[in-house]
């Protein structure tokens, strides 16, 4: 028996009465069976957000066909709406430098079936993890970079993104700042992970800096990449309490686990089309 195709409709638009009625009416017309639905009205921005997962009896229907049928409604409601087939996995490129804990975690979760993504490539400015990539049978691209070669290196990266038909780029502790041009090119499809502290500790060995200041709470933030360094719309955060008895190495270990967990959830939610950008923040239907 052929399984029924499933889709996700993710949308946002100015809030007004009747949006849910129009959306549900359209789905009824398509013969859809709604499996999951969530909505949010942001009174501050007067925008409405909605995610609907549904199945269809017509196995020949495509996301492109649904988009075309819904276009008139979307235009009338000034709506940004996208249909995604759940059977299509998000093609994800992972970038890493010399800290491999997030890369290793994502690869294991992917291999275990916990992440609805495909990983066609791993890119690094160092050679440290080429053997790890090979153990998962994933192509590894070594793209070293210096201030003088940065533009050429990013041009090569863009070639890989195009060649591998990449939907999402994940900076899994990739310790290079992307140029504004590349950030704009990857807008809405690049996720970064970094430590979260109060006060903020920038530069090398942040957990050692935190230890020297005696912090009581450490954390990690996963966010979309923008031209404002580490200030893009936040997707997920995780925190843990620490105390005076813990060494800098212990803080680093706890922080690494937080980074892995926050990044994995952000990647999963993005791949399931549960994240909608709302200005400088996000709506996450987790």
C-alpha positions as CSV (number, residue, x, y, z in Angstrom):
1,X,0.0,0.0,0.0
2,X,1.3,3.4,-1.0
3,X,1.6,5.7,2.0
4,X,-0.2,9.1,1.9
5,X,2.1,12.0,1.2
6,X,2.5,14.5,4.1
7,X,3.2,18.2,3.9
8,X,3.9,21.1,6.1
9,X,2.4,24.5,5.5
10,X,4.3,27.3,7.3
11,X,3.0,30.8,7.0
12,X,3.0,34.3,8.3
13,X,0.9,37.4,7.5
14,X,-0.6,40.6,9.0
15,X,-3.2,39.5,11.5
16,X,-6.9,39.8,10.6
17,X,-10.1,37.8,11.2
18,X,-10.7,34.6,9.2
19,X,-7.1,33.4,8.5
20,X,-7.6,30.0,10.1
21,X,-10.9,29.6,8.3
22,X,-9.4,30.4,5.0
23,X,-6.4,28.0,5.5
24,X,-8.5,25.1,6.9
25,X,-11.0,25.7,4.1
26,X,-8.3,25.4,1.5
27,X,-7.0,22.2,3.0
28,X,-10.5,20.7,3.1
29,X,-10.8,21.5,-0.6
30,X,-7.6,19.5,-1.2
31,X,-8.9,16.5,0.7
32,X,-6.4,17.0,3.4
33,X,-6.3,15.4,6.8
34,X,-4.7,17.7,9.4
35,X,-2.3,15.9,11.6
36,X,-0.9,18.8,13.6
37,X,-1.6,22.5,13.8
38,X,-0.2,25.4,15.8
39,X,-0.7,29.2,15.6
40,X,0.5,32.4,17.2
41,X,-0.7,36.0,17.1
42,X,2.0,38.5,17.9
43,X,0.1,41.5,19.2
44,X,3.3,43.5,19.3
45,X,3.9,43.3,15.5
46,X,0.3,42.4,14.5
47,X,1.5,39.4,12.6
48,X,0.0,35.9,12.6
49,X,2.0,32.7,12.4
50,X,0.8,29.2,11.6
51,X,2.2,25.7,11.0
52,X,0.0,22.9,9.7
53,X,1.1,19.4,9.0
54,X,-1.3,17.3,6.9
55,X,-1.6,14.3,4.7
56,X,-3.3,13.9,1.3
57,X,-5.0,11.0,-0.4
58,X,-3.7,12.1,-3.8
59,X,-0.2,10.7,-4.0
60,X,0.5,12.7,-7.1
61,X,0.1,16.1,-5.5
62,X,3.3,18.1,-5.1
63,X,4.3,21.0,-2.9
64,X,4.7,23.1,-6.1
65,X,1.1,22.3,-7.1
66,X,-0.2,23.2,-3.6
67,X,1.7,26.5,-3.7
68,X,0.2,27.3,-7.1
69,X,-3.4,26.5,-5.9
70,X,-2.9,28.6,-2.7
71,X,-1.3,31.6,-4.4
72,X,-4.4,33.7,-4.8
73,X,-5.3,33.3,-1.1
74,X,-1.7,34.1,-0.1
75,X,-1.6,37.2,-2.2
76,X,-5.0,38.4,-0.9
77,X,-3.8,38.0,2.7
78,X,-0.3,39.4,2.0
79,X,0.9,36.1,3.3
80,X,4.3,34.5,3.2
81,X,3.4,30.8,2.8
82,X,5.5,27.7,1.9
83,X,4.5,24.1,1.5
84,X,7.1,21.4,2.3
85,X,6.9,17.7,1.7
86,X,7.9,15.9,4.9
87,X,9.5,13.1,2.8
88,X,12.1,15.5,1.5
89,X,15.0,15.8,3.9
90,X,16.9,19.1,4.4
91,X,20.3,19.0,2.7
92,X,22.7,20.2,5.4
93,X,26.3,21.3,5.1
94,X,28.2,21.4,8.4
95,X,31.2,23.7,9.0
96,X,33.7,23.1,11.8
97,X,37.1,24.3,12.9
98,X,39.1,22.6,15.7
99,X,36.4,22.0,18.3
100,X,34.5,18.9,17.1
101,X,31.9,18.2,19.8
102,X,29.0,19.7,17.9
103,X,30.0,18.1,14.6
104,X,30.3,14.7,16.3
105,X,27.0,15.0,18.0
106,X,25.1,16.0,14.8
107,X,26.7,13.2,12.9
108,X,25.7,10.6,15.5
109,X,22.1,12.0,15.8
110,X,21.8,11.9,12.0
111,X,23.1,8.4,11.8
112,X,20.7,7.4,14.5
113,X,17.7,8.8,12.6
114,X,17.1,11.6,15.1
115,X,17.5,14.4,12.6
116,X,15.5,14.7,9.4
117,X,18.4,15.9,7.4
118,X,20.9,14.6,4.8
119,X,24.6,15.7,5.1
120,X,26.2,15.9,1.7
121,X,29.3,17.7,2.8
122,X,31.5,18.8,5.8
123,X,33.6,21.9,5.3
124,X,36.5,22.9,7.6
125,X,39.4,25.4,7.6
126,X,41.5,22.6,9.3
127,X,42.1,18.9,8.6
128,X,41.4,17.7,12.1
129,X,38.1,15.9,11.3
130,X,38.6,14.5,7.8
131,X,38.8,11.0,9.3
132,X,35.6,11.5,11.3
133,X,33.9,12.6,8.1
134,X,35.3,9.5,6.2
135,X,33.9,7.2,9.0
136,X,30.4,8.4,8.1
137,X,31.2,8.3,4.4
138,X,30.6,12.1,4.0
139,X,32.7,14.2,1.6
140,X,35.1,16.5,3.5
141,X,36.3,19.8,2.0
142,X,39.4,21.4,3.4
143,X,39.1,25.2,2.8
144,X,41.9,26.9,4.7
145,X,41.4,30.6,5.1
146,X,43.5,33.7,5.9
147,X,42.5,37.4,5.8
148,X,44.1,37.6,2.3
149,X,42.2,34.5,1.0
150,X,38.9,35.0,2.7
151,X,36.9,36.1,-0.3
152,X,38.3,33.3,-2.5
153,X,37.6,30.8,0.2
154,X,34.0,31.9,0.6
155,X,33.5,31.8,-3.2
156,X,34.6,28.2,-3.1
157,X,32.2,27.5,-0.2
158,X,29.3,29.0,-2.3
159,X,30.3,26.7,-5.2
160,X,30.0,23.7,-2.8
161,X,26.6,25.0,-1.5
162,X,25.3,25.3,-5.1
163,X,26.8,22.0,-6.3
164,X,25.5,20.0,-3.4
165,X,22.1,21.8,-3.5
166,X,22.4,22.7,0.2
167,X,19.3,23.9,2.0
168,X,21.0,24.6,5.4
169,X,24.5,25.5,6.6
170,X,25.3,24.8,10.2
171,X,28.3,26.5,11.8
172,X,29.1,23.7,14.3
173,X,31.9,25.7,16.1
174,X,33.3,27.1,12.9
175,X,35.5,29.8,14.3
176,X,35.6,32.2,11.3
177,X,33.4,35.3,10.9
178,X,31.4,35.1,7.7
179,X,31.5,38.1,5.4
180,X,28.4,40.3,5.2
181,X,27.9,39.2,1.6
182,X,27.9,35.5,2.5
183,X,25.6,36.2,5.5
184,X,23.1,37.8,3.2
185,X,23.5,35.0,0.7
186,X,22.7,32.5,3.4
187,X,20.0,34.5,5.2
188,X,17.4,32.3,6.9
189,X,19.4,29.1,6.0
190,X,22.5,29.3,8.2
191,X,22.5,28.4,12.0
192,X,25.3,29.2,14.4
193,X,26.0,28.0,18.0
194,X,27.9,30.0,20.6
195,X,28.2,30.2,24.4
196,X,25.9,32.4,26.3
197,X,27.2,34.2,29.4
198,X,26.4,37.1,31.6
199,X,28.7,39.0,31.5
200,X,29.8,38.2,27.9
201,X,33.1,36.7,27.3
202,X,34.5,37.1,23.8
203,X,37.6,35.7,22.1
204,X,39.5,32.6,23.0
205,X,38.8,30.2,25.9
206,X,35.5,31.8,27.0
207,X,34.8,29.1,29.6
208,X,38.2,29.9,31.2
209,X,37.2,33.5,31.3
210,X,33.9,32.6,32.9
211,X,35.7,30.5,35.5
212,X,38.0,33.4,36.4
213,X,34.9,35.6,36.9
214,X,33.1,33.0,39.0
215,X,30.0,32.7,36.9
216,X,27.0,30.8,38.4
217,X,25.1,30.1,35.2
218,X,26.4,29.1,31.8
219,X,24.6,28.5,28.6
220,X,24.5,28.1,24.8
221,X,22.5,29.9,22.1
222,X,21.6,28.6,18.6
223,X,20.6,31.4,16.2
224,X,20.3,32.3,12.5
225,X,23.4,33.9,11.1
226,X,23.1,37.6,10.2
227,X,25.6,40.4,9.4
228,X,25.4,41.3,13.2
229,X,27.9,38.9,14.8
230,X,26.1,36.5,17.2
231,X,23.0,38.6,17.2
232,X,20.7,36.8,14.7
233,X,17.2,35.6,15.6
234,X,17.5,33.1,18.4
235,X,16.1,29.6,17.8
236,X,17.0,27.7,21.0
237,X,19.0,28.2,24.2
238,X,20.1,25.9,27.0
239,X,21.5,26.7,30.4
240,X,23.1,24.9,33.4
241,X,24.0,26.1,36.9
242,X,27.7,25.9,38.0
243,X,29.5,26.7,41.2
244,X,32.8,27.6,42.8
245,X,34.0,24.1,43.1
246,X,34.1,23.4,39.4
247,X,37.3,23.8,37.4
248,X,37.6,25.7,34.1
249,X,37.8,22.2,32.4
250,X,34.6,21.1,34.1
251,X,32.8,24.3,32.9
252,X,34.1,23.6,29.4
253,X,32.7,20.1,29.5
254,X,29.3,21.3,30.7
255,X,29.3,24.1,28.1
256,X,30.1,21.7,25.3
257,X,27.1,19.5,26.2
258,X,24.8,22.5,26.3
259,X,26.1,23.6,22.9
260,X,25.4,20.2,21.4
261,X,21.9,20.0,22.8
262,X,20.9,23.5,21.8
263,X,22.3,23.2,18.3
264,X,20.7,19.7,17.7
265,X,17.3,21.0,18.7
266,X,17.6,24.1,16.5
267,X,18.6,22.0,13.5
268,X,15.8,19.5,14.1
269,X,13.2,22.3,14.4
270,X,14.4,24.1,11.3
271,X,14.4,20.9,9.3
272,X,10.9,20.2,10.4
273,X,9.9,23.7,9.3
274,X,8.9,24.7,12.9
275,X,10.8,28.0,12.9
276,X,9.4,31.2,11.5
277,X,11.4,34.4,11.6
278,X,9.6,37.3,13.3
279,X,11.8,40.3,12.7
280,X,14.7,40.0,15.1
281,X,13.3,37.0,16.8
282,X,11.6,33.7,15.9
283,X,8.4,31.8,16.5
284,X,9.2,28.2,17.2
285,X,6.3,25.7,17.1
286,X,8.3,23.0,19.0
